[in-house]
């Protein structure tokens, strides 16, 4: 009997102690100070970027909200679903495949690959033949890494004739003077006749010579290089993601020093890679014209999630038989718009490029800032 009473007494004491302890803990919780709240931004499209216009304060991260407010369009999940054009869409930085094609340059001329939303892989800024020794290298008009000449006459006089690429044995020698921002590869009737000696910077100017009979078709791949591969930008003018600009001017002369062709609005130009695109609703297309004129071109320090637009190049674009009649005409730009008046590789040769009777114009596609891979064509008759 005593043992039973003792057990009952201990059980009552244990239950009472537990209840008292629970009471103490509850009272202690009620006296805790409030948690530290944070601002959370709605991420309606689930891309990890928050809408700066919709937020709430909470101690813990609510479902459907993130800590950043960097989404410029919270209806776009980053798959390119709001883009209505014909390009394939990529987003963000590419994977570097070649760190630098030209280590002497003042900027890094790398190459990379990036996957589009359909799974296709693209080389950025372009597939080029810079390391292909079978593709002829242009001669120097002005190149701080090679030869610098004070005049075109001096530059041509330094050539020994081994630079001339033969298209037609019975033709005459045509001399092309080129300034490209940044890089070019030139074909005549589908034959490679010259590539730029410097892919990025310092800015240089070039001479390409070939033997041809009229008529012949000039086709050039033009690349505005990028340091932020896949995003068409570079660290410049105080911004980590500053879109650069392109532009190319050329003059072609025969053996009698007569001008037979100059760049201008009668050339054809088509773009195949545009970036950085901040808002996929800004590009437009009309026929074969691919326009990014409505897109923002200002620099930023936070451009890692911007987009690129890519179009496949025609396999025979460099040949004389390719039909470019449906392509847009080249857009022309002034020296001031391209910014060449302080570049010796241009100003030493204004008598060639800015001849008052045959003034060559800078050409590109419709957007000299955002279009990074452009093909231009012209037939000399």
PLY file of the C-alpha trace (Angstrom):
ply
format ascii 1.0
element vertex 381
property float x
property float y
property float z
element edge 380
property int vertex1
property int vertex2
end_header
0.00 0.00 0.00
2.83 2.42 0.88
4.58 1.72 -2.40
1.39 2.42 -4.36
0.86 5.73 -2.57
4.50 6.65 -3.11
4.26 5.94 -6.87
1.07 7.95 -7.19
2.64 10.88 -5.35
5.75 10.84 -7.60
3.58 10.68 -10.74
1.59 13.72 -9.61
4.82 15.61 -8.88
6.24 14.70 -12.34
3.09 15.83 -14.17
3.03 19.05 -12.22
6.69 19.73 -12.95
6.16 19.17 -16.67
3.18 21.47 -16.75
5.07 24.13 -14.83
8.05 23.86 -17.22
5.75 24.19 -20.23
4.20 27.26 -18.64
7.62 28.81 -18.07
8.67 28.16 -21.72
5.43 29.61 -23.07
5.83 32.70 -20.97
9.42 33.00 -22.10
8.36 32.80 -25.81
5.76 35.49 -25.30
8.46 37.77 -24.03
10.85 37.32 -27.04
11.72 40.45 -28.98
10.28 40.73 -32.58
12.33 39.20 -35.48
14.24 41.36 -37.97
12.16 41.73 -41.12
13.50 41.90 -44.66
12.06 43.20 -47.92
11.01 40.47 -50.36
10.09 41.05 -54.01
7.57 39.10 -56.01
9.02 36.68 -58.59
5.92 35.88 -60.62
7.75 34.28 -63.54
10.09 32.18 -61.40
13.32 33.37 -62.98
14.95 34.29 -59.66
14.58 38.03 -60.28
12.20 40.14 -58.22
9.66 42.74 -59.31
10.71 46.10 -57.80
7.07 47.29 -57.83
5.63 44.45 -55.70
7.18 43.73 -52.31
6.40 42.83 -48.70
8.15 42.79 -45.34
8.58 39.48 -43.55
10.98 37.69 -41.23
11.21 34.65 -43.50
11.26 34.39 -47.30
7.68 33.93 -48.51
6.92 31.50 -51.32
7.09 33.23 -54.68
9.32 36.06 -53.45
13.08 36.75 -53.70
15.50 39.15 -52.06
16.52 41.11 -55.20
14.54 43.64 -57.24
16.29 43.36 -60.61
13.54 41.99 -62.88
12.65 44.40 -65.68
9.83 42.13 -66.87
8.25 39.77 -64.34
6.13 38.14 -67.04
9.22 36.71 -68.75
10.79 33.60 -67.27
13.99 33.94 -69.29
13.10 31.36 -71.92
12.46 33.99 -74.57
8.73 33.29 -74.47
7.78 36.94 -75.03
10.10 37.29 -78.03
8.19 37.18 -81.31
11.00 37.44 -83.88
12.86 34.84 -85.96
16.11 34.75 -83.98
17.13 32.13 -81.45
17.51 33.57 -77.96
20.36 33.15 -75.48
20.68 34.62 -72.01
23.71 35.48 -69.91
27.42 34.98 -70.36
28.86 32.42 -72.75
31.40 29.76 -71.82
34.86 30.89 -72.92
36.47 28.49 -75.39
39.47 30.60 -76.44
40.69 33.06 -73.82
42.34 35.49 -76.22
43.08 35.33 -79.95
45.52 38.24 -79.82
47.42 38.62 -76.56
49.18 41.81 -77.69
45.92 43.71 -77.97
44.72 46.26 -75.46
41.43 44.38 -75.06
40.75 40.67 -74.74
39.56 39.09 -78.00
38.10 35.83 -76.74
35.66 33.35 -78.23
32.89 31.44 -76.48
29.86 29.24 -76.92
26.38 29.63 -75.53
23.18 27.56 -75.77
19.93 29.05 -77.01
16.51 28.22 -75.60
15.99 25.56 -78.28
19.23 23.79 -77.30
21.30 24.99 -80.26
24.86 26.17 -79.59
26.25 29.45 -80.91
29.80 30.77 -81.16
30.19 34.35 -79.93
30.91 36.90 -81.08
31.27 34.93 -84.35
32.90 31.98 -86.04
36.06 33.45 -87.53
39.12 32.31 -89.46
41.62 34.32 -87.47
43.73 31.28 -86.53
43.38 29.64 -89.97
46.73 30.12 -91.70
45.20 29.26 -95.08
43.01 32.38 -94.92
45.12 35.30 -96.22
46.14 37.98 -93.75
45.65 41.57 -94.85
48.63 43.89 -95.25
49.14 46.85 -92.96
48.02 50.34 -93.74
48.48 51.32 -90.11
49.04 48.75 -87.37
50.91 49.51 -84.13
51.68 45.78 -83.80
53.10 45.61 -87.32
53.77 48.45 -89.75
52.65 52.06 -89.45
52.65 54.22 -92.57
52.09 57.93 -92.99
50.34 57.55 -96.36
48.62 54.96 -98.52
51.28 55.42 -101.21
54.02 54.52 -98.74
52.09 51.46 -97.55
51.49 50.09 -101.06
55.11 50.73 -102.06
56.23 48.44 -99.24
54.38 45.45 -100.74
56.26 42.95 -102.93
53.31 41.45 -104.81
53.10 38.18 -102.88
50.03 39.55 -101.12
47.91 39.63 -104.31
45.17 36.96 -104.37
44.24 35.81 -107.87
40.55 35.58 -108.73
40.92 35.94 -112.50
44.32 35.53 -114.13
43.36 37.96 -116.89
42.03 40.59 -114.49
43.71 43.66 -113.04
44.94 44.22 -109.51
42.42 45.89 -107.22
43.64 47.51 -104.03
41.23 47.78 -101.12
41.81 50.13 -98.21
39.81 49.15 -95.13
39.17 50.52 -91.66
37.01 48.15 -89.62
35.74 48.46 -86.06
36.66 45.85 -85.07
37.30 42.90 -87.41
36.68 41.85 -91.01
37.06 38.88 -93.31
36.79 39.64 -97.04
35.84 37.40 -99.95
35.69 38.13 -103.66
33.51 35.77 -105.70
33.68 33.34 -102.79
37.48 33.37 -102.59
39.07 34.48 -99.31
41.26 37.51 -100.04
42.06 38.99 -96.63
41.33 39.08 -92.91
42.00 41.73 -90.30
45.38 41.49 -88.55
43.94 42.74 -85.24
40.65 41.24 -84.03
39.85 43.87 -81.39
42.15 46.75 -80.45
44.27 48.83 -80.95
42.42 50.12 -83.99
44.23 49.40 -87.25
43.65 49.87 -90.96
44.41 47.40 -93.72
45.21 46.79 -97.37
43.85 43.83 -99.34
44.86 43.24 -102.98
43.34 40.82 -105.47
43.34 40.28 -109.23
39.86 40.22 -110.74
37.90 41.03 -113.84
34.63 42.90 -113.64
32.13 42.04 -112.54
32.96 40.64 -109.12
31.17 40.46 -105.80
32.70 41.62 -102.53
31.38 39.95 -99.38
32.63 40.81 -95.91
31.98 39.36 -92.49
32.19 42.17 -89.93
32.53 41.61 -86.18
32.19 44.13 -83.38
34.13 42.23 -80.72
32.99 41.82 -77.11
34.72 41.20 -73.80
31.55 39.98 -72.08
31.06 37.02 -74.39
27.44 36.48 -75.33
26.42 39.91 -74.06
27.82 42.24 -76.73
29.57 44.48 -74.22
32.81 45.41 -72.57
34.14 47.15 -69.45
34.23 50.72 -70.75
33.15 54.29 -69.99
32.60 53.53 -66.32
30.33 50.52 -66.83
31.05 46.79 -66.58
28.57 46.11 -69.41
28.99 48.86 -71.99
27.80 48.08 -75.54
30.48 48.98 -78.07
29.89 50.08 -81.64
30.96 48.76 -85.02
31.43 50.37 -88.42
33.45 49.69 -91.57
34.64 51.88 -94.40
36.44 50.74 -97.57
37.77 52.15 -100.83
38.65 50.00 -103.87
41.04 51.27 -106.56
42.26 49.85 -109.86
45.83 49.75 -111.20
45.49 53.33 -112.49
44.50 54.51 -109.00
40.94 55.13 -110.14
38.29 54.49 -107.52
36.05 51.61 -108.64
33.99 51.14 -105.47
33.37 52.77 -102.10
31.21 51.74 -99.18
27.82 53.43 -98.97
24.09 52.94 -98.88
24.13 50.97 -102.13
25.74 48.03 -100.33
23.65 45.29 -98.71
23.92 44.55 -94.99
22.36 41.90 -92.76
22.82 41.29 -89.05
23.21 37.80 -87.55
23.92 38.51 -83.86
22.55 41.30 -81.67
23.35 41.91 -77.99
22.91 43.01 -75.29
19.12 42.94 -75.43
17.69 44.07 -72.09
14.03 43.61 -73.02
12.95 40.93 -75.49
9.92 42.94 -76.52
12.05 45.73 -78.05
13.39 44.03 -81.23
11.22 44.27 -84.34
11.29 42.70 -87.80
9.87 43.90 -91.08
10.55 41.65 -94.03
14.26 40.85 -93.82
15.08 43.90 -91.69
16.04 42.89 -88.16
15.84 46.02 -86.06
16.89 46.75 -82.49
16.46 50.51 -82.82
13.85 50.47 -80.02
16.25 48.77 -77.61
18.21 50.42 -74.80
21.95 50.89 -75.50
23.05 52.48 -72.22
25.79 50.88 -70.16
25.21 49.18 -66.83
27.04 47.36 -64.05
24.45 44.59 -63.85
24.03 43.09 -67.30
24.79 39.42 -66.69
21.19 38.32 -67.38
20.67 40.18 -70.65
19.88 38.39 -73.89
21.42 37.75 -77.29
19.65 37.21 -80.62
21.16 34.82 -83.16
20.36 34.05 -86.80
22.06 31.33 -88.87
24.23 32.58 -91.73
23.48 31.36 -95.24
26.01 28.75 -96.31
26.89 30.54 -99.56
26.74 34.17 -98.41
30.29 34.86 -99.63
29.73 33.74 -103.23
28.82 35.78 -106.29
25.74 33.62 -106.92
24.11 34.32 -103.58
20.91 36.33 -103.97
21.08 39.31 -101.60
18.33 41.28 -103.37
16.01 40.78 -100.43
18.52 42.02 -97.87
18.24 45.52 -96.40
20.48 48.24 -97.76
23.44 49.13 -95.57
22.91 51.93 -93.08
25.49 54.72 -93.35
27.16 56.52 -90.46
29.29 59.65 -90.15
32.87 59.77 -88.92
31.59 61.42 -85.74
29.05 58.69 -85.08
31.74 56.02 -85.38
34.30 58.13 -83.51
37.35 57.90 -85.78
38.57 61.47 -85.80
41.06 60.69 -83.02
42.37 57.44 -84.49
45.63 57.71 -86.41
44.87 54.53 -88.32
42.09 56.51 -89.94
43.21 60.14 -89.91
46.50 59.38 -91.70
44.44 58.31 -94.74
41.57 60.76 -94.99
42.73 61.54 -98.54
41.66 57.98 -99.38
38.61 57.48 -97.16
37.28 61.05 -97.32
38.15 61.91 -100.91
35.94 64.87 -101.80
35.01 63.32 -105.16
34.59 59.74 -103.88
33.83 60.02 -100.16
33.42 56.55 -98.71
30.89 56.19 -95.90
30.95 54.00 -92.83
28.38 51.23 -93.16
26.77 48.66 -90.89
23.35 47.21 -90.31
20.53 49.27 -88.77
22.07 49.33 -85.27
25.80 50.03 -85.12
25.80 49.53 -81.33
23.82 46.34 -80.72
24.45 44.42 -83.96
27.73 42.55 -83.46
27.93 40.20 -86.45
27.08 41.73 -89.81
27.60 40.60 -93.40
27.87 43.23 -96.15
27.91 42.64 -99.90
28.44 44.64 -103.08
28.87 43.78 -106.76
31.27 45.82 -108.87
30.19 45.99 -112.51
0 1
1 2
2 3
3 4
4 5
5 6
6 7
7 8
8 9
9 10
10 11
11 12
12 13
13 14
14 15
15 16
16 17
17 18
18 19
19 20
20 21
21 22
22 23
23 24
24 25
25 26
26 27
27 28
28 29
29 30
30 31
31 32
32 33
33 34
34 35
35 36
36 37
37 38
38 39
39 40
40 41
41 42
42 43
43 44
44 45
45 46
46 47
47 48
48 49
49 50
50 51
51 52
52 53
53 54
54 55
55 56
56 57
57 58
58 59
59 60
60 61
61 62
62 63
63 64
64 65
65 66
66 67
67 68
68 69
69 70
70 71
71 72
72 73
73 74
74 75
75 76
76 77
77 78
78 79
79 80
80 81
81 82
82 83
83 84
84 85
85 86
86 87
87 88
88 89
89 90
90 91
91 92
92 93
93 94
94 95
95 96
96 97
97 98
98 99
99 100
100 101
101 102
102 103
103 104
104 105
105 106
106 107
107 108
108 109
109 110
110 111
111 112
112 113
113 114
114 115
115 116
116 117
117 118
118 119
119 120
120 121
121 122
122 123
123 124
124 125
125 126
126 127
127 128
128 129
129 130
130 131
131 132
132 133
133 134
134 135
135 136
136 137
137 138
138 139
139 140
140 141
141 142
142 143
143 144
144 145
145 146
146 147
147 148
148 149
149 150
150 151
151 152
152 153
153 154
154 155
155 156
156 157
157 158
158 159
159 160
160 161
161 162
162 163
163 164
164 165
165 166
166 167
167 168
168 169
169 170
170 171
171 172
172 173
173 174
174 175
175 176
176 177
177 178
178 179
179 180
180 181
181 182
182 183
183 184
184 185
185 186
186 187
187 188
188 189
189 190
190 191
191 192
192 193
193 194
194 195
195 196
196 197
197 198
198 199
199 200
200 201
201 202
202 203
203 204
204 205
205 206
206 207
207 208
208 209
209 210
210 211
211 212
212 213
213 214
214 215
215 216
216 217
217 218
218 219
219 220
220 221
221 222
222 223
223 224
224 225
225 226
226 227
227 228
228 229
229 230
230 231
231 232
232 233
233 234
234 235
235 236
236 237
237 238
238 239
239 240
240 241
241 242
242 243
243 244
244 245
245 246
246 247
247 248
248 249
249 250
250 251
251 252
252 253
253 254
254 255
255 256
256 257
257 258
258 259
259 260
260 261
261 262
262 263
263 264
264 265
265 266
266 267
267 268
268 269
269 270
270 271
271 272
272 273
273 274
274 275
275 276
276 277
277 278
278 279
279 280
280 281
281 282
282 283
283 284
284 285
285 286
286 287
287 288
288 289
289 290
290 291
291 292
292 293
293 294
294 295
295 296
296 297
297 298
298 299
299 300
300 301
301 302
302 303
303 304
304 305
305 306
306 307
307 308
308 309
309 310
310 311
311 312
312 313
313 314
314 315
315 316
316 317
317 318
318 319
319 320
320 321
321 322
322 323
323 324
324 325
325 326
326 327
327 328
328 329
329 330
330 331
331 332
332 333
333 334
334 335
335 336
336 337
337 338
338 339
339 340
340 341
341 342
342 343
343 344
344 345
345 346
346 347
347 348
348 349
349 350
350 351
351 352
352 353
353 354
354 355
355 356
356 357
357 358
358 359
359 360
360 361
361 362
362 363
363 364
364 365
365 366
366 367
367 368
368 369
369 370
370 371
371 372
372 373
373 374
374 375
375 376
376 377
377 378
378 379
379 380
